[in-house]
Amino acid sequence: MSAQVKTLKKKNNWQEHLLGYLFLAPALIVFTMFMFYPMLRSIYLSLTITDPRGRVAEFVGFENYVDLFSSGQFYTNLKATLLFILFTVPTVIVWSLILAALTHNKLRGMKLFQFVFSLPIIVSVGTGSIIWLLLFHPTAGMLNYFLSLVNIPPVSWLSDPKWAMISVSMMTVWMNMGFVYIVLLSGLQGIPDEIYESAKIDGAGPARTFVRIVLPLLSPVIFFVLVVSVIGAFQAFGQIHILTRGGPVNATNVVVYQIYQDAFINFRFGIGSAQALILFAIILALTVLQFAVLERKVHYQ
């Protein structure tokens, strides 16, 4: 009798596993087609030289990687990428946190401000870039017009190497503000009102309450926003392509845009794939580092 029970249990377990894999099959097929196969194909292409049609012309092993690490152009592009992250990620988090802290209460009219500050999330990269391209126009742009009102000379926002990265970063901060603001606002609204009341009874002022109580409780949300924003900044492409095309003088030529130029403009798919894999390794390493170092300071409830 016990042998029959064991056989029946094994049969039921096998059927449950089969049913589970059946439900997972669509997701596995999609991941295989659009993630695993392209990744393996990129690894293979990074070890080759291809013709303009993308066909493998010669297997060169790690020569593409050697050329990248021995050329100054790759390090220049990587420096521009890190500078872009430095300009955008801390700025958008701090700015969105300030706006969320000012508008998370239930006073009259705050819903309107919340709606306005959330609007950038519905604007596409292309549309936002065109809007800011008009704002940055050297003669007809609104930014230089406002500067002229206070007798400040016009700025060559997109054609001056000293201002190009700052200009693209300003547009990126505005574009990403909607998502970051909504996430941080949701985190603030999730903090119980009793905590604020207890802090007020204990004599803590608004600033001390925010620094000593709210920020630790909000740290999981801030950590999530930080990780997502860093990954997104590494992958920024649309605004750079529309506003500056990597210029002037490679001031905004980040790694992703260089991959686009090498692979789809110069048809050097091998060197482009090698850069893509290096960028993937950098993003993975930084993400692991953030989890290893910064997550220790996160206070989960």
KETIKOL-91398 format. One record per residue (C-alpha): x negated, y, z negated; residue in one letter; residue number from 0. Coordinates in Angstrom, 3 decimals. Each point is the difference from the previous one (the first is absolute). Last residue first. Example, Ala and Ser with C-alpha at 12.3 -4.5 7.8 and 13.67 -1.06 7.14 Angstrom:
2
rec u->-13.670 v->-1.060 w->-7.140 residu->S num->1
rec u->1.370 v->-3.440 w->-0.660 residu->A num->0
end
This chain:
301
rec u->-10.599 v->48.040 w->-8.605 residu->Q num->300
rec u->-3.120 v->-0.130 w->2.146 residu->Y num->299
rec u->-2.673 v->2.498 w->-0.959 residu->H num->298
rec u->-2.494 v->0.303 w->2.862 residu->V num->297
rec u->-3.540 v->0.753 w->-1.109 residu->K num->296
rec u->-1.237 v->-3.517 w->0.770 residu->R num->295
rec u->1.595 v->0.331 w->3.435 residu->E num->294
rec u->-2.632 v->2.599 w->0.891 residu->L num->293
rec u->-3.070 v->-2.231 w->0.015 residu->V num->292
rec u->0.826 v->-3.439 w->1.422 residu->A num->291
rec u->3.132 v->1.027 w->1.892 residu->F num->290
rec u->-1.754 v->3.029 w->1.501 residu->Q num->289
rec u->-3.036 v->-2.110 w->0.868 residu->L num->288
rec u->2.174 v->-2.601 w->1.733 residu->V num->287
rec u->1.576 v->2.771 w->2.077 residu->T num->286
rec u->-3.402 v->1.499 w->0.780 residu->L num->285
rec u->-1.348 v->-3.372 w->1.153 residu->A num->284
rec u->3.056 v->-0.736 w->2.149 residu->L num->283
rec u->-0.122 v->3.440 w->1.622 residu->I num->282
rec u->-3.722 v->-0.400 w->0.726 residu->I num->281
rec u->0.458 v->-3.531 w->1.400 residu->A num->280
rec u->2.840 v->1.151 w->2.258 residu->F num->279
rec u->-2.144 v->2.895 w->1.233 residu->L num->278
rec u->-2.793 v->-2.448 w->0.813 residu->I num->277
rec u->2.503 v->-2.181 w->1.860 residu->L num->276
rec u->1.295 v->2.949 w->2.008 residu->A num->275
rec u->-3.543 v->1.147 w->0.799 residu->Q num->274
rec u->-0.875 v->-3.448 w->1.370 residu->A num->273
rec u->3.210 v->-0.071 w->2.030 residu->S num->272
rec u->-0.879 v->3.351 w->1.588 residu->G num->271
rec u->-3.538 v->-1.157 w->0.778 residu->I num->270
rec u->1.372 v->-3.041 w->1.806 residu->G num->269
rec u->2.917 v->1.770 w->1.646 residu->F num->268
rec u->-2.242 v->2.497 w->1.776 residu->R num->267
rec u->2.690 v->1.212 w->2.383 residu->F num->266
rec u->-1.314 v->3.626 w->-0.129 residu->N num->265
rec u->3.442 v->1.515 w->-0.626 residu->I num->264
rec u->1.893 v->-2.895 w->-1.616 residu->F num->263
rec u->-2.630 v->-1.797 w->-2.082 residu->A num->262
rec u->-2.700 v->2.610 w->-0.611 residu->D num->261
rec u->2.328 v->2.985 w->-0.267 residu->Q num->260
rec u->2.565 v->-1.780 w->-2.165 residu->Y num->259
rec u->-2.715 v->-1.348 w->-2.308 residu->I num->258
rec u->-1.404 v->3.541 w->-0.247 residu->Q num->257
rec u->3.450 v->1.213 w->-1.035 residu->Y num->256
rec u->0.155 v->-2.601 w->-2.756 residu->V num->255
rec u->-3.506 v->0.872 w->-1.221 residu->V num->254
rec u->0.726 v->3.708 w->-0.390 residu->V num->253
rec u->-0.951 v->2.573 w->2.645 residu->N num->252
rec u->1.170 v->3.103 w->-1.834 residu->T num->251
rec u->-3.221 v->2.032 w->0.192 residu->A num->250
rec u->-1.081 v->-1.874 w->3.139 residu->N num->249
rec u->-1.277 v->3.281 w->1.537 residu->V num->248
rec u->3.531 v->1.411 w->-0.064 residu->P num->247
rec u->1.364 v->-2.512 w->0.161 residu->G num->246
rec u->1.519 v->-3.439 w->-0.554 residu->G num->245
rec u->2.933 v->0.582 w->2.321 residu->R num->244
rec u->0.744 v->3.229 w->-1.934 residu->T num->243
rec u->3.733 v->0.363 w->-0.654 residu->L num->242
rec u->1.706 v->-2.850 w->1.856 residu->I num->241
rec u->-2.546 v->-2.779 w->-0.505 residu->H num->240
rec u->-0.786 v->1.101 w->-3.551 residu->I num->239
rec u->3.678 v->0.088 w->-0.922 residu->Q num->238
rec u->0.610 v->-3.464 w->1.421 residu->G num->237
rec u->-3.040 v->-1.798 w->-1.439 residu->F num->236
rec u->-0.035 v->-0.435 w->-3.765 residu->A num->235
rec u->-0.900 v->-3.602 w->-0.921 residu->Q num->234
rec u->-2.526 v->0.794 w->-2.749 residu->F num->233
rec u->2.456 v->2.547 w->-1.394 residu->A num->232
rec u->2.735 v->-2.662 w->-0.206 residu->G num->231
rec u->-2.221 v->-2.343 w->-2.011 residu->I num->230
rec u->-0.912 v->2.821 w->-2.383 residu->V num->229
rec u->3.639 v->1.067 w->-0.319 residu->S num->228
rec u->1.235 v->-3.527 w->-0.772 residu->V num->227
rec u->-2.583 v->-0.517 w->-2.743 residu->V num->226
rec u->0.600 v->3.425 w->-1.554 residu->L num->225
rec u->3.802 v->-0.276 w->0.158 residu->V num->224
rec u->-0.109 v->-3.346 w->-1.807 residu->F num->223
rec u->-2.344 v->1.388 w->-2.660 residu->F num->222
rec u->2.223 v->3.041 w->-0.483 residu->I num->221
rec u->3.035 v->-2.258 w->-0.443 residu->V num->220
rec u->-1.801 v->-2.198 w->-2.540 residu->P num->219
rec u->-1.332 v->3.146 w->-1.791 residu->S num->218
rec u->3.433 v->1.577 w->-0.564 residu->L num->217
rec u->0.271 v->-1.174 w->-3.607 residu->L num->216
rec u->-3.550 v->1.207 w->-0.637 residu->P num->215
rec u->0.801 v->3.334 w->1.741 residu->L num->214
rec u->3.233 v->0.581 w->-1.915 residu->V num->213
rec u->-1.327 v->-0.495 w->-3.530 residu->I num->212
rec u->-3.302 v->1.794 w->-0.672 residu->R num->211
rec u->-0.198 v->2.347 w->2.999 residu->V num->210
rec u->3.706 v->0.774 w->0.461 residu->F num->209
rec u->0.776 v->0.196 w->-3.688 residu->T num->208
rec u->-3.046 v->2.215 w->-0.580 residu->R num->207
rec u->1.111 v->2.413 w->2.726 residu->A num->206
rec u->3.638 v->0.061 w->-1.128 residu->P num->205
rec u->-0.850 v->0.593 w->-3.669 residu->G num->204
rec u->-0.231 v->-2.743 w->-2.627 residu->A num->203
rec u->1.677 v->0.806 w->-3.322 residu->G num->202
rec u->0.889 v->-3.534 w->-1.086 residu->D num->201
rec u->3.672 v->0.753 w->0.751 residu->I num->200
rec u->-0.947 v->1.010 w->3.546 residu->K num->199
rec u->-1.944 v->-3.228 w->0.496 residu->A num->198
rec u->2.987 v->-2.027 w->-1.205 residu->S num->197
rec u->2.340 v->1.889 w->2.343 residu->E num->196
rec u->-2.292 v->-0.551 w->2.975 residu->Y num->195
rec u->-0.190 v->-3.720 w->-0.761 residu->I num->194
rec u->3.770 v->-0.222 w->-0.473 residu->E num->193
rec u->0.494 v->1.332 w->3.525 residu->D num->192
rec u->-1.206 v->-3.343 w->1.390 residu->P num->191
rec u->-2.695 v->0.074 w->2.711 residu->I num->190
rec u->1.484 v->-1.290 w->3.265 residu->G num->189
rec u->0.618 v->3.519 w->1.274 residu->Q num->188
rec u->-3.733 v->0.618 w->-0.062 residu->L num->187
rec u->-0.711 v->-3.131 w->2.039 residu->G num->186
rec u->2.669 v->0.869 w->2.544 residu->S num->185
rec u->-1.515 v->3.470 w->0.347 residu->L num->184
rec u->-3.417 v->-1.567 w->0.555 residu->L num->183
rec u->1.306 v->-2.236 w->2.782 residu->V num->182
rec u->2.033 v->2.776 w->1.651 residu->I num->181
rec u->-2.914 v->2.462 w->-0.141 residu->Y num->180
rec u->-2.455 v->-2.515 w->1.483 residu->V num->179
rec u->2.332 v->-0.713 w->2.925 residu->F num->178
rec u->0.800 v->3.642 w->0.755 residu->G num->177
rec u->-3.547 v->1.292 w->-0.542 residu->M num->176
rec u->-1.518 v->-2.196 w->2.684 residu->N num->175
rec u->0.725 v->2.430 w->2.860 residu->M num->174
rec u->-0.928 v->3.117 w->-1.990 residu->W num->173
rec u->-3.285 v->-1.539 w->-1.135 residu->V num->172
rec u->-0.699 v->-1.152 w->3.573 residu->T num->171
rec u->0.562 v->3.492 w->1.432 residu->M num->170
rec u->-2.357 v->1.527 w->-2.549 residu->M num->169
rec u->-2.556 v->-2.745 w->0.676 residu->S num->168
rec u->0.038 v->0.741 w->3.735 residu->V num->167
rec u->-0.681 v->3.656 w->-0.762 residu->S num->166
rec u->-2.754 v->-0.755 w->-2.521 residu->I num->165
rec u->-1.681 v->-2.307 w->2.512 residu->M num->164
rec u->0.132 v->2.682 w->2.706 residu->A num->163
rec u->-1.089 v->2.924 w->-2.188 residu->W num->162
rec u->-3.791 v->-0.299 w->-0.059 residu->K num->161
rec u->-0.147 v->-1.489 w->3.510 residu->P num->160
rec u->1.918 v->3.035 w->1.373 residu->D num->159
rec u->2.371 v->-0.891 w->2.839 residu->S num->158
rec u->2.967 v->-1.244 w->-2.052 residu->L num->157
rec u->0.563 v->2.818 w->-2.492 residu->W num->156
rec u->-1.770 v->2.806 w->1.813 residu->S num->155
rec u->0.810 v->2.475 w->-2.760 residu->V num->154
rec u->1.350 v->3.499 w->0.571 residu->P num->153
rec u->-1.610 v->2.838 w->-1.992 residu->P num->152
rec u->1.610 v->0.817 w->-3.373 residu->I num->151
rec u->1.769 v->3.367 w->-0.200 residu->N num->150
rec u->2.762 v->-1.189 w->-2.373 residu->V num->149
rec u->2.665 v->-0.073 w->2.722 residu->L num->148
rec u->-2.583 v->-1.430 w->2.406 residu->S num->147
rec u->-0.218 v->-3.152 w->-2.109 residu->L num->146
rec u->3.757 v->-0.506 w->0.338 residu->F num->145
rec u->-0.326 v->0.253 w->3.779 residu->Y num->144
rec u->-2.947 v->-2.394 w->-0.036 residu->N num->143
rec u->2.201 v->-2.622 w->-1.664 residu->L num->142
rec u->3.015 v->0.736 w->2.212 residu->M num->141
rec u->-1.775 v->-1.006 w->3.201 residu->G num->140
rec u->0.242 v->2.171 w->3.123 residu->A num->139
rec u->-3.676 v->1.004 w->0.263 residu->T num->138
rec u->-2.162 v->-2.874 w->-1.332 residu->P num->137
rec u->2.773 v->-2.649 w->0.093 residu->H num->136
rec u->-0.149 v->-1.867 w->-3.341 residu->F num->135
rec u->3.748 v->0.311 w->-0.639 residu->L num->134
rec u->0.737 v->-1.301 w->3.492 residu->L num->133
rec u->-2.256 v->-3.023 w->-0.546 residu->L num->132
rec u->1.666 v->-0.387 w->-3.401 residu->W num->131
rec u->3.378 v->-0.601 w->1.610 residu->I num->130
rec u->-1.529 v->-2.261 w->2.674 residu->I num->129
rec u->-1.736 v->-2.072 w->-2.678 residu->S num->128
rec u->3.216 v->-0.370 w->-1.992 residu->G num->127
rec u->1.858 v->-1.255 w->3.060 residu->T num->126
rec u->-2.691 v->-2.519 w->0.874 residu->G num->125
rec u->-0.436 v->-1.238 w->-3.561 residu->V num->124
rec u->3.735 v->-0.511 w->-0.393 residu->S num->123
rec u->2.085 v->2.192 w->-2.296 residu->V num->122
rec u->2.351 v->-1.861 w->-2.374 residu->I num->121
rec u->-2.502 v->-0.086 w->-2.880 residu->I num->120
rec u->-0.633 v->3.743 w->0.385 residu->P num->119
rec u->3.509 v->0.715 w->-1.407 residu->L num->118
rec u->-0.613 v->-1.181 w->-3.571 residu->S num->117
rec u->-1.024 v->3.445 w->-1.283 residu->F num->116
rec u->3.171 v->1.522 w->1.456 residu->V num->115
rec u->2.317 v->-2.666 w->-1.454 residu->F num->114
rec u->-1.564 v->0.247 w->-3.439 residu->Q num->113
rec u->0.305 v->3.783 w->0.154 residu->F num->112
rec u->3.707 v->-0.264 w->0.834 residu->L num->111
rec u->0.580 v->-2.565 w->-2.748 residu->K num->110
rec u->-1.653 v->2.396 w->-2.453 residu->M num->109
rec u->2.723 v->2.599 w->0.495 residu->G num->108
rec u->1.566 v->-0.438 w->-3.415 residu->R num->107
rec u->-2.322 v->-1.488 w->-2.591 residu->L num->106
rec u->-0.370 v->-3.765 w->-0.244 residu->K num->105
rec u->-3.739 v->-0.238 w->-0.474 residu->N num->104
rec u->-2.309 v->-1.610 w->2.590 residu->H num->103
rec u->-0.720 v->3.272 w->1.830 residu->T num->102
rec u->-3.081 v->1.491 w->-1.663 residu->L num->101
rec u->-1.682 v->-3.323 w->-0.770 residu->A num->100
rec u->0.648 v->-1.249 w->3.558 residu->A num->99
rec u->-1.487 v->3.163 w->1.497 residu->L num->98
rec u->-3.107 v->-0.283 w->-2.180 residu->I num->97
rec u->-0.357 v->-3.710 w->0.784 residu->L num->96
rec u->0.367 v->0.696 w->3.730 residu->S num->95
rec u->-2.825 v->2.546 w->-0.138 residu->W num->94
rec u->-2.266 v->-2.285 w->-2.037 residu->V num->93
rec u->0.624 v->-3.037 w->2.214 residu->I num->92
rec u->-0.214 v->1.933 w->3.293 residu->V num->91
rec u->-3.228 v->1.709 w->-0.999 residu->T num->90
rec u->-1.725 v->-3.110 w->-1.370 residu->P num->89
rec u->0.691 v->-1.925 w->3.252 residu->V num->88
rec u->-0.509 v->2.697 w->2.644 residu->T num->87
rec u->-3.365 v->1.745 w->-0.298 residu->F num->86
rec u->-1.954 v->-2.955 w->-1.391 residu->L num->85
rec u->1.555 v->-2.354 w->2.546 residu->I num->84
rec u->-0.977 v->2.333 w->2.874 residu->F num->83
rec u->-3.527 v->0.266 w->-1.399 residu->L num->82
rec u->-0.204 v->-3.797 w->-0.157 residu->L num->81
rec u->1.069 v->-0.238 w->3.638 residu->T num->80
rec u->-2.404 v->2.731 w->1.136 residu->A num->79
rec u->-2.854 v->-1.817 w->-1.777 residu->K num->78
rec u->1.021 v->-3.249 w->1.711 residu->L num->77
rec u->-0.050 v->1.729 w->3.386 residu->N num->76
rec u->-3.468 v->1.411 w->-0.667 residu->T num->75
rec u->-1.145 v->-3.424 w->-1.251 residu->Y num->74
rec u->1.216 v->-1.585 w->3.238 residu->F num->73
rec u->-1.672 v->2.659 w->2.133 residu->Q num->72
rec u->-3.405 v->-0.416 w->-1.660 residu->G num->71
rec u->-0.633 v->-3.303 w->1.717 residu->S num->70
rec u->-1.799 v->-2.934 w->-1.648 residu->S num->69
rec u->3.093 v->-1.271 w->-1.820 residu->F num->68
rec u->2.072 v->0.057 w->3.175 residu->L num->67
rec u->-2.648 v->-1.552 w->2.264 residu->D num->66
rec u->-0.607 v->-2.810 w->-2.501 residu->V num->65
rec u->3.740 v->-0.686 w->-0.199 residu->Y num->64
rec u->0.266 v->-0.191 w->3.792 residu->N num->63
rec u->-3.044 v->-2.306 w->0.160 residu->E num->62
rec u->1.569 v->-2.484 w->-2.413 residu->F num->61
rec u->0.503 v->-2.700 w->2.649 residu->G num->60
rec u->-0.490 v->1.238 w->3.554 residu->V num->59
rec u->2.439 v->-2.153 w->1.974 residu->F num->58
rec u->0.311 v->1.463 w->3.489 residu->E num->57
rec u->2.706 v->1.173 w->2.385 residu->A num->56
rec u->3.118 v->-0.675 w->-2.058 residu->V num->55
rec u->3.075 v->1.352 w->1.768 residu->R num->54
rec u->1.470 v->3.264 w->-1.226 residu->G num->53
rec u->0.698 v->1.351 w->3.471 residu->R num->52
rec u->-2.788 v->2.575 w->-0.286 residu->P num->51
rec u->-2.518 v->-2.851 w->-0.588 residu->D num->50
rec u->-0.697 v->-1.414 w->-3.455 residu->T num->49
rec u->-3.127 v->-0.426 w->-2.115 residu->I num->48
rec u->0.293 v->-2.621 w->-2.728 residu->T num->47
rec u->-0.268 v->-0.660 w->-3.734 residu->L num->46
rec u->2.632 v->2.589 w->-0.922 residu->S num->45
rec u->2.329 v->-1.688 w->2.481 residu->L num->44
rec u->0.035 v->-3.202 w->-2.069 residu->Y num->43
rec u->0.731 v->1.785 w->-3.273 residu->I num->42
rec u->2.683 v->2.057 w->1.763 residu->S num->41
rec u->1.657 v->-3.152 w->1.336 residu->R num->40
rec u->0.032 v->-1.517 w->-3.496 residu->L num->39
rec u->1.669 v->3.135 w->-1.366 residu->M num->38
rec u->2.406 v->0.221 w->2.934 residu->P num->37
rec u->0.974 v->-3.684 w->-0.592 residu->Y num->36
rec u->0.526 v->0.438 w->-3.744 residu->F num->35
rec u->1.972 v->3.235 w->0.095 residu->M num->34
rec u->2.605 v->0.398 w->2.765 residu->F num->33
rec u->0.558 v->-3.522 w->1.296 residu->M num->32
rec u->-0.882 v->-1.937 w->-3.153 residu->T num->31
rec u->1.841 v->2.392 w->-2.302 residu->F num->30
rec u->3.105 v->-0.177 w->2.197 residu->V num->29
rec u->-0.113 v->-3.807 w->0.160 residu->I num->28
rec u->-0.541 v->-0.262 w->-3.763 residu->L num->27
rec u->2.952 v->2.325 w->-0.642 residu->A num->26
rec u->2.275 v->-2.046 w->2.274 residu->P num->25
rec u->-1.219 v->-3.307 w->-1.533 residu->A num->24
rec u->0.489 v->0.952 w->-3.650 residu->L num->23
rec u->3.613 v->-1.220 w->-0.062 residu->F num->22
rec u->-1.038 v->-3.276 w->1.587 residu->L num->21
rec u->-2.984 v->-0.252 w->-2.349 residu->Y num->20
rec u->2.412 v->0.166 w->-2.962 residu->G num->19
rec u->2.375 v->-2.546 w->1.524 residu->L num->18
rec u->-2.881 v->-2.411 w->0.555 residu->L num->17
rec u->-1.181 v->0.487 w->-3.564 residu->H num->16
rec u->3.514 v->-0.623 w->-1.320 residu->E num->15
rec u->0.369 v->-3.114 w->2.179 residu->Q num->14
rec u->-3.321 v->-1.370 w->-1.230 residu->W num->13
rec u->0.995 v->0.680 w->-3.619 residu->N num->12
rec u->3.318 v->-1.786 w->0.537 residu->N num->11
rec u->-1.741 v->-3.005 w->1.547 residu->K num->10
rec u->-2.540 v->-0.110 w->-2.817 residu->K num->9
rec u->2.817 v->0.168 w->-2.556 residu->K num->8
rec u->1.875 v->-2.836 w->1.737 residu->L num->7
rec u->-3.118 v->-2.170 w->0.048 residu->T num->6
rec u->-0.602 v->0.704 w->-3.686 residu->K num->5
rec u->3.605 v->-0.892 w->-0.833 residu->V num->4
rec u->-0.235 v->-3.208 w->2.039 residu->Q num->3
rec u->-3.196 v->-0.985 w->-1.841 residu->A num->2
rec u->1.702 v->0.704 w->-3.362 residu->S num->1
rec u->2.835 v->-2.378 w->0.869 residu->M num->0
end
